[in-house]
Amino acid sequence: LALRLEDGLDARDHPSDAWDLVVARHGGALSAAVLEGRLEENGRGWRIAPHHRFVADAVIAWILARARREPFDTLPQRSVSSLACPIPSYPAA
């Protein structure tokens, strides 16, 4: 919820052991969200970038999905084979 606020998620608002768990579990996803412009670092944590506040729930869902390392918007393998499709000759009768 704190990500939605202007100040964002602040390490000073949490016990250090709880903050360490947040960073361990979500740190990679939070960093990726910063690289994609979904979040901003505020020096003590993160906050949703102003241009994404209208879709804050989507940003949070993206972070949670990314932290769980489940593929949610990419395929683990190619869906279309690059090989020619073997079609047997059709006998014209």
C-alpha positions as CSV (number, residue, x, y, z in Angstrom):
1,L,0.0,0.0,0.0
2,A,2.8,2.4,0.8
3,L,4.0,2.3,-2.8
4,R,0.8,4.2,-3.8
5,L,1.7,7.2,-1.6
6,E,3.8,10.1,-2.7
7,D,6.6,9.2,-0.3
8,G,6.4,5.5,-1.2
9,L,7.8,2.6,0.7
10,D,10.4,3.8,3.2
11,A,12.9,1.6,5.0
12,R,12.7,3.9,8.1
13,D,9.0,2.9,8.6
14,H,9.9,-0.8,9.2
15,P,12.1,-2.8,11.5
16,S,15.4,-3.7,9.9
17,D,14.7,-7.5,9.9
18,A,11.3,-6.9,8.1
19,W,12.9,-4.6,5.6
20,D,15.7,-7.1,4.9
21,L,12.9,-9.7,4.1
22,V,11.2,-7.3,1.7
23,V,14.5,-6.6,-0.1
24,A,15.3,-10.3,-0.2
25,R,12.0,-11.3,-1.6
26,H,11.1,-8.3,-3.8
27,G,14.4,-6.5,-4.4
28,G,15.0,-7.8,-7.9
29,A,11.5,-7.1,-9.0
30,L,11.6,-3.6,-7.5
31,S,14.9,-2.9,-9.3
32,A,13.4,-4.2,-12.6
33,A,10.4,-1.9,-12.0
34,V,12.8,1.1,-11.6
35,L,14.5,0.2,-14.9
36,E,11.2,0.0,-16.7
37,G,10.0,3.3,-15.3
38,R,7.2,1.8,-13.2
39,L,8.9,2.8,-9.9
40,E,11.3,5.5,-8.7
41,E,13.9,5.1,-6.0
42,N,13.5,7.7,-3.3
43,G,16.8,7.2,-1.5
44,R,15.2,5.1,1.3
45,G,13.0,2.8,-0.8
46,W,10.7,3.0,-3.7
47,R,7.5,4.8,-4.9
48,I,5.3,4.4,-7.9
49,A,6.3,6.8,-10.6
50,P,3.8,9.7,-10.9
51,H,2.8,8.8,-14.5
52,H,1.9,5.3,-13.2
53,R,-0.1,6.2,-10.1
54,F,-3.4,5.9,-12.0
55,V,-2.5,2.2,-12.7
56,A,-0.9,1.6,-9.3
57,D,-2.6,-1.8,-8.8
58,A,-1.2,-3.0,-12.1
59,V,2.3,-1.9,-11.1
60,I,2.0,-3.7,-7.8
61,A,0.7,-6.8,-9.5
62,W,3.6,-6.7,-11.9
63,I,6.1,-6.5,-9.1
64,L,4.5,-9.4,-7.1
65,A,4.4,-11.6,-10.2
66,R,8.0,-10.7,-11.1
67,A,9.1,-11.4,-7.5
68,R,7.5,-14.9,-7.7
69,R,9.5,-15.5,-10.9
70,E,6.5,-16.9,-12.7
71,P,6.4,-16.3,-16.4
72,F,3.4,-14.0,-16.8
73,D,4.0,-12.1,-20.0
74,T,6.5,-14.3,-21.9
75,L,6.6,-17.8,-23.1
76,P,9.3,-20.1,-21.8
77,Q,9.9,-21.5,-25.3
78,R,9.0,-20.5,-28.8
79,S,5.4,-21.2,-29.7
80,V,6.0,-21.5,-33.4
81,S,8.5,-23.8,-34.9
82,S,11.0,-22.3,-37.3
83,L,11.1,-25.7,-39.1
84,A,9.1,-26.4,-42.2
85,C,5.8,-28.2,-41.4
86,P,5.9,-31.7,-42.8
87,I,2.8,-32.1,-45.0
88,P,2.5,-35.5,-46.6
89,S,1.7,-35.6,-50.3
90,Y,-2.0,-35.7,-50.9
91,P,-2.9,-38.2,-53.6
92,A,-5.2,-36.7,-56.1
93,A,-7.8,-39.4,-57.0
